[in-house]
């Protein structure tokens, strides 16, 4: 399993603490230092069963600068959203855990982390 994390994020730190407490084997990807490219984002979105706007942190300053809140949330705009996330990884919701069974979760709650652990 892999966790995309930002060490400055309390939700990320909580998820890592729970993974450690449960003795989980995982790798850490500091996605701000090692940002995913567009293809990786597409793969994770497929695993999550979500669209790029579902994992976009629209409250970030960068989102405001890009005007993301006004972007259409429709299939024709999907690549535009993915390109924005690849170029501005701070906009990616965190943490994201990719499980060994091919699934993934946005692990912002203890329940979501436990869900990933059960896979």
Buried (B, 14 or more C-beta within 10 A) or exposed (E): BBBBBBEEBEBBBBBBEBBEEEEBEBEBBBBBEEBBEBEBBBBBBEBBEBBBBEBBBBEBEBBEEBEBEEBEEEEEBBEEBBEBBBEBBBBBBBBBBBBEEEBBBBBBEEEBBEBBBEB
